[in-house]
Each structure stands twice: as structure tokens, then as C-alpha cells.
Amino acid sequence: MGHLSTHVLDTANGCPAAGMKVTLQRVEAAGATTLRSFALNADGRADSALLDEKTMAAGRYRLVFHPPSPFFRRIELVGVERI
């Protein structure tokens, strides 16, 4: 089994989105639970896997990105349960 990671680029400035805050949540019928909050490193990546082989499980997850932008306060990506 693999792992979950993220990599964010600032296309307006042509560089990694260093320092951007990101939240990983698990989404269930009762609501969302925050699993991890972190800031991206100088390369625009998390310092370690968001979910590794031991913590990865079928389900619905949400990555919430908080860009330093006057236009967007947050951007959400929700993944559908794996079969």
C-alpha cells in the first residue's frame, strides 16, 4: 500500500508555496475530524507522509489549503472512498 502526500506550487510567482497552511481531515457522516495541520516546507511539500501505510484506510478525506491570497481563503479537495 502507498501513502498520501501533497506538493503545492505558487504558479503566480513560479516557486513552491512555502509556508502555506494545510489541514487534512477525515470526512464521515457525523462530520469532519482534523487528522493533521501543518505548513508546507521550502519545497512546497509536507515534511512527511500525510497518511502512511499504517494509517491509510479506505474512506473520504479532505485536504484544505489556506493560501495567502486576497481572492481565496481556502481551497478544499475531497477524495472519494477507495474500493
ZIURGI-V736410 format. One record per residue. N is the residue number from 1. PHI is phi in whole degrees, -180 to 180 (* if undefined). PSI is psi in whole degrees, 0 to 359 (NA if undefined). Layout:
{{N | PHI | PSI} {N | PHI | PSI}}
This chain:
{{1 | * | 155} {2 | -97 | 213} {3 | -148 | 168} {4 | -110 | 132} {5 | -140 | 175} {6 | -146 | 153} {7 | -145 | 124} {8 | -122 | 131} {9 | -112 | 140} {10 | -90 | 95} {11 | -72 | 337} {12 | -68 | 326} {13 | -108 | 356} {14 | 67 | 40} {15 | -152 | 169} {16 | -63 | 153} {17 | -86 | 61} {18 | -60 | 136} {19 | 85 | 351} {20 | -63 | 136} {21 | -84 | 139} {22 | -136 | 144} {23 | -126 | 134} {24 | -106 | 128} {25 | -128 | 151} {26 | -101 | 130} {27 | -107 | 124} {28 | -130 | 175} {29 | -57 | 326} {30 | -79 | 350} {31 | 133 | 187} {32 | -100 | 141} {33 | -118 | 127} {34 | -75 | 123} {35 | -94 | 328} {36 | -165 | 141} {37 | -127 | 139} {38 | -160 | 169} {39 | -112 | 142} {40 | -69 | 146} {41 | -80 | 186} {42 | -62 | 338} {43 | -92 | 3} {44 | 78 | 22} {45 | -124 | 162} {46 | -73 | 151} {47 | -70 | 340} {48 | -148 | 172} {49 | -59 | 139} {50 | -71 | 319} {51 | -133 | 130} {52 | -104 | 186} {53 | -57 | 326} {54 | -78 | 327} {55 | -100 | 349} {56 | -74 | 128} {57 | -144 | 154} {58 | -59 | 140} {59 | 162 | 187} {60 | -109 | 129} {61 | -124 | 154} {62 | -130 | 129} {63 | -103 | 124} {64 | -113 | 119} {65 | -102 | 136} {66 | -116 | 81} {67 | -74 | 148} {68 | -80 | 76} {69 | -132 | 142} {70 | -75 | 348} {71 | -100 | 327} {72 | -126 | 128} {73 | -87 | 327} {74 | -157 | 152} {75 | -129 | 128} {76 | -115 | 138} {77 | -122 | 126} {78 | -117 | 126} {79 | -97 | 144} {80 | -87 | 151} {81 | -55 | 134} {82 | -79 | 150} {83 | -108 | NA}}
